[in-house]
Amino acid sequence: MNQLLIGYLFKTKAIRVCPKDKPFWYTSGRIGPYYVNTHFLYGNEEKANAFLADIDRLKNDMLSCSKEMHRLAKENYQDDDIYKGTIDSLVEYIKENIDINKIDLISGGERRDWFFSFMVAELLDKSHITLFKDLSAVIYRNGESVLAGNLNGKNVLHIADLITTASSYERAWVPAINNLGAVIKWSLVAVDRLQGGKEVLSRLGVESHALVNIDAQVFERAKESGYIDESQLNLVQDYMKDQESSMKEFLKKNHDFLAQSLAGDERIAQRARLLVENDFYQVSSL
């Protein structure tokens, strides 16, 4: 477990734990006690959102965007200790756990993977495959970009911010690399949420690596460091033991929470309606 990165995750609020009586609403319509926004490791939320806006502005020009995104990331690497520490941790992990001589290229997918993949590629002196959601790809090296052609069996290390269920790998990144005649042999992420992604990657023939696994130990360390309190830790621990029953129990004990959410702002209300419509946590019987 990378202790330095755990500190960064809580310091930047890349991991955010809710107050004990106000779980977060997820886009699925379910609720839970914590959020993970790994791209905040860019330094902080404001800087990360600014870079995300830059990416959205740049990515439509496939052949020029890699150079500009790399430039912005490199400037931040030189200026921000948290971002530099994160990138250096990724590179150090690779050197210690993967044979660098067997890595032919580094890939990163639209959009948040690019926060990390460009700098890792530079520091390992590897060409970068910039992958887009439509499965198109550009090879970038030393400021020059070309549309990707046949890569003749090359071995690729994919760098990502986060893995949850590995749906983006299954849907986009693995097929995109396979279409180029190459293979993703390894995946390295800053954070693994331990929600089945590693197993999906194994089935796809990809060796899965992570700097931090989001388990109970991470939150115990956060409490020891004063980032969260005992009540927040207890809520997270209950959730990790059984997500379904812990949130069902929360709703049973806090009847006003759902009603207030349904009457709240549109974003929250829409997610609350999803919960009701799908009868998550058997809410109709509570």
Secondary structure, DSSP 8 states (H G I E B T S, - for coil): --HHHHHHHHHTTSEEE--TT--EE-TTS-EESEEE-GGGGGSSHHHHHHHHHHHHHHTTSHHHHHHHHHHHHHHHHHH-HHHHHHHHHHHHHHHHHS-GGG--EEEEETTTTHHHHHHHHHHHT-EEEEE-TTS-EEEEETTEEEE----TT-EEEEEEEEESS-HHIIIIIHHHHHHTT-EEEEEEEEEE--SSHHHHHHHTT-EEEEEEE-SHHHHHHHHHTTSS-HHHHHHHHHHHH-HHHHHHHHHHH-HHHHHHHHTS-HHHHHHHHHHHHTTGGGGGG-
